[in-house]
Amino acid sequence: MAYLFTSESVSEGHPDKVADQISDALIDNFMAFDPDSKVACETLVTTGQVVLAGEVKSKTYLDVQKIARETINKIGYTKGEYQFDGNSCGVLSAIHEQSDDINRGIDRATKEEQGAGDQGMMFGYATNETDNYMPLALELSHRLLIELAALRREGTEISYLRPDAKSQVTIQYSDDNKPERIEAIVVSSQHDDFDADDEKMLAKIKSDIITILIPRVLAKLKPEIQALFGDDIKYHINPTGKFVIGGPHGDTGLTGRKIIVDTYGGKGAHGGGAFSGKDPSKVDRSAAYATRHIAKNLVAAGVADEILVQVSYAIGVVEPMGIFVDTYGTSKINLSDGEIAERLSGIFDMRPIAIEERLKLRNPIYLETAAYGHMGRTPEVKTVRYESPNGEVVEKEIETFTWEKLDYVSKVKTAFGL
């Protein structure tokens, strides 16, 4: 019997994502001036206020207030009427030195002996139902909001949008787990106050979403995905009605509260650790990227149609506790999931320092990850520039989303005889 599966996304202006982006903007600045920085930075945003807290060990000094304000303005909170804007909000920093008890498990005589920055389990997932090996419901949810943000910044076709927004897509799947049709789409977007009554306002927003946003999203999809958008989709556009009060004024935002949006939209699994605000010695982040890299390359190599990879660590210990693989019965090779997992250690070095070096994680690459998902993105080589409070300028070439590269497909094929 056919079944329904739903995933959601939130925009860069969602309060939790505002917090994530500020935390990751700080990480990028620390990485730019001192790649060996150890950072765990949390952000809270609410009406007119930003609170920064966390632990840092770094050789550099940052103007954290300036970084927070620039990040907020870039997102689009630039007007006093939002009750939260980058130029006027208060910024309180309670960032302090990292605990020696934590640091002793990470810093060792040689980099090769670097232990994991915390205990825990991390998951990576991939499926061949989309070109970027991501679950379709989440991919569409992200695309809706990416396009909505573009419309907001253009300000021509839709002029009343504000930064806060959420989306949700429900897909009907067949018994053999293939997408059949889009069942429902939910879009809730913050907007300017209208002169018209609430009913006319809501009708205008609903019409614009269906006749302007949806066609723009469709135009960028492959024909087989476009075919899933039938005339019977249930649209729920701003279903509570008015959505003028939003962002950190409407809801307090915290770093790390959108971990399912950040990963696979509820498909696969999640170990529970957030990513944003953490340097790559924290395996919550680096090992989650590494397991996504493994899963994606395995699926791309033809090992299975769908794969979940788990790795686990103990704080201060170099080697992982274990690796687990689940192919959901879609394996294309004559090996058990346990045998597949056993073979992975010969292909992918999962020591924390090896992950950092393989994926080039000690670079300022993190702000881009903090909205619209850490997974399924397109790797890109670019030059970035940072300036410190004392006038020091750093320009460096970086490579973003390295864990999305299909650079191990040939090694996987060789290892599994494909």
C-alpha positions as CSV (number, residue, x, y, z in Angstrom):
1,M,0.0,0.0,0.0
2,A,1.2,3.5,-0.8
3,Y,2.4,5.6,2.1
4,L,3.1,9.3,2.8
5,F,6.4,10.8,4.0
6,T,7.0,14.5,5.0
7,S,10.0,16.7,5.5
8,E,10.3,20.4,6.4
9,S,12.8,23.2,6.0
10,V,13.2,26.7,7.5
11,S,14.5,29.8,6.0
12,E,17.7,31.7,6.8
13,G,15.5,34.2,8.7
14,H,14.0,31.6,11.0
15,P,15.2,32.5,14.5
16,D,17.0,29.2,15.1
17,K,18.8,29.6,11.8
18,V,19.7,33.1,12.6
19,A,21.4,31.7,15.7
20,D,23.1,28.9,13.7
21,Q,24.5,31.4,11.2
22,I,25.9,33.7,13.8
23,S,27.6,30.8,15.5
24,D,29.1,29.6,12.2
25,A,30.2,33.1,11.2
26,L,32.2,33.1,14.4
27,I,33.7,29.7,13.5
28,D,34.7,30.9,10.1
29,N,36.5,34.0,11.5
30,F,38.3,31.8,14.0
31,M,39.3,29.3,11.3
32,A,40.5,32.1,9.0
33,F,43.0,33.6,11.4
34,D,43.8,30.5,13.5
35,P,43.0,27.2,11.8
36,D,43.9,25.3,15.0
37,S,41.2,27.1,17.0
38,K,39.0,25.0,19.3
39,V,35.5,26.5,19.4
40,A,32.1,25.6,20.8
41,C,29.9,28.7,20.4
42,E,26.2,29.0,21.1
43,T,23.9,31.8,20.2
44,L,20.5,33.0,21.5
45,V,18.4,35.5,19.7
46,T,15.3,37.2,20.9
47,T,13.5,40.6,20.7
48,G,16.3,43.1,20.2
49,Q,19.0,40.9,21.8
50,V,21.8,38.5,20.9
51,V,23.6,36.4,23.5
52,L,26.8,34.6,22.6
53,A,28.2,31.9,24.9
54,G,30.7,29.2,24.6
55,E,34.3,28.0,25.0
56,V,37.2,29.0,22.8
57,K,40.9,28.2,22.6
58,S,42.5,30.4,19.9
59,K,45.4,32.7,19.1
60,T,43.2,35.2,17.5
61,Y,40.9,38.0,18.8
62,L,37.6,38.8,17.1
63,D,35.1,41.6,17.3
64,V,32.2,39.2,17.9
65,Q,29.6,42.0,18.1
66,K,30.6,43.2,14.6
67,I,30.4,39.7,13.2
68,A,27.0,39.1,14.7
69,R,25.6,42.3,13.4
70,E,27.0,41.8,9.9
71,T,25.4,38.3,9.8
72,I,22.0,39.6,10.9
73,N,22.0,42.3,8.3
74,K,23.1,39.9,5.6
75,I,20.1,37.7,6.4
76,G,17.8,40.7,6.0
77,Y,16.9,41.9,9.5
78,T,17.7,45.6,8.7
79,K,14.5,47.4,9.8
80,G,13.5,48.6,13.3
81,E,9.9,47.5,12.6
82,Y,11.1,43.9,12.8
83,Q,11.9,44.5,16.5
84,F,15.3,42.8,15.7
85,D,17.8,44.3,13.4
86,G,21.6,44.1,13.0
87,N,22.3,47.8,13.5
88,S,20.4,48.3,16.8
89,C,20.1,45.0,18.6
90,G,22.1,44.4,21.8
91,V,24.9,41.8,21.6
92,L,26.2,40.2,24.8
93,S,29.2,38.0,24.7
94,A,29.8,35.4,27.5
95,I,32.5,33.4,25.5
96,H,35.3,32.1,27.7
97,E,38.4,29.8,27.6
98,Q,37.9,26.2,26.7
99,S,38.1,23.8,29.7
100,D,41.6,22.2,30.1
101,D,39.8,18.9,31.0
102,I,38.2,18.8,27.5
103,N,41.3,20.1,25.7
104,R,43.6,17.5,27.1
105,G,41.7,14.8,25.2
106,I,42.1,16.6,21.9
107,D,45.5,18.2,21.8
108,R,48.3,15.6,21.7
109,A,52.0,15.5,21.0
110,T,51.3,14.7,17.3
111,K,48.2,15.4,15.3
112,E,47.8,11.8,14.4
113,E,47.1,11.1,18.1
114,Q,44.3,13.7,18.3
115,G,41.3,12.2,20.1
116,A,37.6,12.8,19.4
117,G,36.3,16.1,20.9
118,D,33.4,14.3,22.5
119,Q,31.6,11.0,22.7
120,G,28.6,10.1,20.7
121,M,27.3,8.5,17.5
122,M,26.9,10.2,14.1
123,F,25.0,9.1,11.1
124,G,25.3,9.7,7.3
125,Y,22.7,8.8,4.8
126,A,22.3,8.7,1.0
127,T,19.6,7.6,-1.4
128,N,19.5,7.6,-5.2
129,E,16.0,9.1,-5.5
130,T,17.6,12.5,-6.3
131,D,20.7,13.6,-8.3
132,N,22.4,14.8,-5.2
133,Y,21.5,11.6,-3.3
134,M,19.2,13.4,-0.8
135,P,15.6,12.5,0.2
136,L,13.2,14.2,-2.2
137,A,10.8,15.7,0.4
138,L,13.6,17.6,2.1
139,E,15.2,18.6,-1.2
140,L,12.0,20.2,-2.3
141,S,11.4,21.8,1.0
142,H,14.8,23.5,0.8
143,R,14.3,24.6,-2.8
144,L,11.0,26.2,-2.0
145,L,12.7,28.5,0.6
146,I,15.8,29.1,-1.4
147,E,13.6,30.5,-4.2
148,L,11.4,32.4,-1.7
149,A,14.5,34.1,-0.3
150,A,15.5,35.0,-3.9
151,L,12.1,36.5,-4.5
152,R,12.4,38.5,-1.2
153,R,15.8,39.9,-2.2
154,E,14.7,40.8,-5.7
155,G,11.6,42.5,-4.3
156,T,9.9,42.8,-7.8
157,E,7.5,40.0,-8.2
158,I,6.7,39.8,-4.5
159,S,7.5,42.9,-2.5
160,Y,6.1,42.2,0.9
161,L,8.1,39.3,2.1
162,R,10.1,39.3,5.4
163,P,13.0,37.0,6.3
164,D,11.2,34.3,8.5
165,A,9.7,31.4,6.6
166,K,9.0,27.6,6.8
167,S,8.1,25.0,4.3
168,Q,6.9,21.4,4.3
169,V,6.4,18.8,1.6
170,T,4.5,15.5,1.8
171,I,5.2,12.9,-0.9
172,Q,3.2,9.7,-1.7
173,Y,5.5,6.7,-2.2
174,S,4.7,3.4,-3.8
175,D,5.2,0.0,-2.1
176,D,8.6,-0.2,-3.7
177,N,9.6,3.2,-2.2
178,K,9.4,5.2,-5.3
179,P,7.9,8.8,-5.3
180,E,4.5,8.8,-7.0
181,R,3.1,12.3,-6.4
182,I,3.2,15.3,-4.2
183,E,0.4,15.1,-1.7
184,A,0.7,18.4,0.1
185,I,2.9,21.6,0.3
186,V,3.0,24.0,3.3
187,V,4.6,27.4,3.0
188,S,4.4,29.9,5.9
189,S,6.2,33.3,5.2
190,Q,6.5,36.3,7.3
191,H,5.2,39.4,5.5
192,D,4.7,43.1,5.8
193,D,1.4,44.4,7.3
194,F,-1.2,44.8,4.6
195,D,-3.7,47.7,4.3
196,A,-6.3,45.1,3.1
197,D,-8.3,43.0,5.5
198,D,-6.8,39.6,6.6
199,E,-8.9,37.6,4.2
200,K,-7.7,39.6,1.1
201,M,-4.2,39.6,2.5
202,L,-4.1,35.8,2.8
203,A,-5.7,35.3,-0.7
204,K,-3.0,37.5,-2.2
205,I,-0.1,35.6,-0.5
206,K,-1.6,32.2,-1.4
207,S,-2.0,33.3,-5.0
208,D,1.6,34.6,-5.2
209,I,3.0,31.4,-3.7
210,I,1.1,29.1,-6.1
211,T,1.5,31.2,-9.3
212,I,4.9,32.8,-8.8
213,L,7.0,30.7,-6.3
214,I,5.9,27.2,-7.4
215,P,6.6,27.8,-11.2
216,R,10.0,29.2,-10.4
217,V,10.9,26.1,-8.4
218,L,9.4,23.7,-11.0
219,A,11.5,25.4,-13.8
220,K,14.7,24.2,-12.0
221,L,13.6,20.6,-11.5
222,K,14.1,17.6,-13.8
223,P,11.0,16.5,-15.9
224,E,10.5,13.4,-13.8
225,I,10.3,15.4,-10.6
226,Q,8.1,18.1,-12.3
227,A,5.7,15.2,-13.2
228,L,5.0,14.7,-9.4
229,F,3.4,18.1,-9.2
230,G,-0.2,17.4,-10.1
231,D,-3.4,19.5,-10.0
232,D,-4.5,17.8,-6.8
233,I,-1.8,19.1,-4.4
234,K,-3.1,20.3,-1.1
235,Y,-1.6,23.8,-0.5
236,H,-1.5,25.3,3.0
237,I,-0.2,28.8,2.7
238,N,0.2,30.7,5.9
239,P,-2.5,28.5,7.4
240,T,-2.8,30.4,10.7
241,G,-3.4,33.6,8.7
242,K,-1.5,36.8,9.5
243,F,2.3,36.3,10.0
244,V,3.7,39.9,10.5
245,I,5.4,39.2,13.8
246,G,8.2,36.8,13.2
247,G,11.9,36.1,13.4
248,P,13.6,36.5,16.8
249,H,10.9,38.9,17.9
250,G,8.2,36.2,17.3
251,D,10.2,33.3,18.7
252,T,13.5,33.0,20.5
253,G,16.1,31.3,18.5
254,L,18.9,28.9,19.6
255,T,21.8,27.3,17.9
256,G,21.3,23.6,17.1
257,R,17.5,23.3,17.2
258,K,17.0,22.4,13.6
259,I,19.2,19.3,13.3
260,I,16.7,17.3,11.2
261,V,16.4,20.2,8.7
262,D,20.2,20.3,8.7
263,T,20.5,16.6,7.7
264,Y,18.0,14.3,6.0
265,G,14.5,15.6,6.9
266,G,13.7,12.6,9.1
267,K,15.0,9.9,6.7
268,G,17.9,7.7,7.9
269,A,18.8,8.6,11.4
270,H,20.5,11.3,13.6
271,G,22.8,10.9,16.5
272,G,21.4,14.0,18.3
273,G,24.4,16.3,18.1
274,A,24.1,19.7,16.4
275,F,26.7,21.1,13.9
276,S,26.7,24.9,14.0
277,G,29.1,26.7,16.3
278,K,31.5,23.7,16.5
279,D,35.0,23.4,15.2
280,P,35.9,20.2,13.4
281,S,37.5,18.5,16.4
282,K,33.9,18.1,17.5
283,V,33.0,14.8,15.9
284,D,29.3,15.7,16.1
285,R,30.1,17.8,13.1
286,S,33.1,16.3,11.4
287,A,32.1,12.7,11.6
288,A,28.5,13.5,10.5
289,Y,30.1,15.0,7.4
290,A,32.4,12.0,7.0
291,T,29.6,9.5,7.2
292,R,27.6,11.4,4.6
293,H,30.6,11.3,2.4
294,I,30.9,7.6,2.8
295,A,27.1,6.9,2.3
296,K,27.0,9.1,-0.8
297,N,30.0,7.5,-2.5
298,L,28.7,4.0,-1.7
299,V,25.4,4.7,-3.3
300,A,27.0,6.5,-6.3
301,A,29.3,3.5,-6.8
302,G,26.3,1.1,-6.9
303,V,26.7,-0.7,-3.6
304,A,23.0,0.0,-2.7
305,D,20.1,2.3,-3.6
306,E,19.9,3.6,0.0
307,I,22.5,3.5,2.8
308,L,22.8,4.6,6.4
309,V,26.2,4.7,8.0
310,Q,26.8,5.1,11.7
311,V,30.1,5.8,13.5
312,S,30.7,6.3,17.2
313,Y,33.4,7.8,19.4
314,A,34.7,8.1,22.9
315,I,36.1,11.5,24.0
316,G,39.8,11.6,23.7
317,V,40.0,8.3,21.9
318,V,41.6,8.3,18.4
319,E,39.9,5.3,16.7
320,P,36.1,5.1,16.5
321,M,34.2,2.6,18.6
322,G,32.6,1.0,15.6
323,I,31.0,1.5,12.2
324,F,27.5,0.3,11.3
325,V,25.8,0.0,7.9
326,D,22.2,-0.5,6.9
327,T,21.3,-0.8,3.2
328,Y,17.6,-1.3,3.9
329,G,17.5,-4.4,1.8
330,T,18.7,-2.5,-1.3
331,S,22.3,-3.9,-1.5
332,K,23.5,-4.8,-5.0
333,I,26.5,-6.9,-3.8
334,N,26.8,-10.3,-2.3
335,L,27.9,-9.1,1.1
336,S,26.0,-8.6,4.4
337,D,25.6,-5.1,5.8
338,G,28.1,-6.1,8.5
339,E,30.6,-7.2,5.9
340,I,30.2,-3.9,4.1
341,A,30.8,-2.0,7.3
342,E,33.9,-4.1,8.0
343,R,35.4,-3.2,4.6
344,L,34.9,0.6,5.0
345,S,37.7,1.0,7.5
346,G,40.1,0.0,4.7
347,I,38.8,2.7,2.4
348,F,38.0,5.6,4.8
349,D,40.3,6.6,7.7
350,M,37.8,7.7,10.4
351,R,40.3,9.1,12.9
352,P,39.3,12.7,13.8
353,I,42.5,14.2,12.3
354,A,42.2,12.1,9.1
355,I,38.6,13.3,8.6
356,E,39.7,17.0,9.1
357,E,42.5,16.6,6.5
358,R,40.5,14.5,4.0
359,L,37.6,16.9,4.0
360,K,39.7,20.1,4.5
361,L,37.6,21.1,7.5
362,R,40.0,23.6,9.1
363,N,39.0,26.3,6.8
364,P,36.3,29.1,6.9
365,I,33.6,27.1,5.1
366,Y,30.8,26.9,7.7
367,L,28.5,29.9,7.4
368,E,27.2,28.5,4.1
369,T,26.2,25.3,5.8
370,A,24.0,27.0,8.4
371,A,20.9,27.5,6.2
372,Y,19.2,25.2,3.8
373,G,21.0,22.0,4.9
374,H,24.5,20.8,5.5
375,M,24.0,17.9,3.1
376,G,23.2,17.7,-0.6
377,R,24.9,21.0,-1.4
378,T,27.3,21.6,-4.3
379,P,31.0,21.8,-3.7
380,E,32.6,25.0,-4.9
381,V,36.1,26.5,-4.9
382,K,36.2,30.2,-4.0
383,T,38.4,32.9,-2.5
384,V,37.3,34.5,0.8
385,R,38.6,37.5,2.7
386,Y,38.5,38.3,6.4
387,E,39.7,41.3,8.4
388,S,40.5,41.2,12.1
389,P,40.0,44.0,14.6
390,N,43.7,44.9,14.5
391,G,43.6,45.3,10.7
392,E,45.1,41.9,9.8
393,V,43.7,40.7,6.4
394,V,43.5,37.1,5.4
395,E,42.6,36.0,1.9
396,K,42.5,32.3,1.1
397,E,41.1,29.8,-1.4
398,I,38.7,27.4,0.1
399,E,36.6,24.4,-1.0
400,T,33.1,24.2,0.3
401,F,31.0,21.1,1.0
402,T,33.9,18.7,0.4
403,W,31.8,15.9,2.0
404,E,29.5,16.0,-1.1
405,K,32.3,15.2,-3.5
406,L,32.1,11.8,-5.3
407,D,35.9,11.4,-5.2
408,Y,35.9,7.9,-3.6
409,V,33.6,6.2,-6.1
410,S,36.5,4.5,-7.9
411,K,38.0,3.3,-4.6
412,V,34.7,1.9,-3.5
413,K,34.1,0.1,-6.7
414,T,37.6,-1.4,-6.5
415,A,37.1,-2.5,-2.9
416,F,33.7,-4.1,-3.6
417,G,34.5,-5.5,-7.0
418,L,32.0,-3.3,-8.9
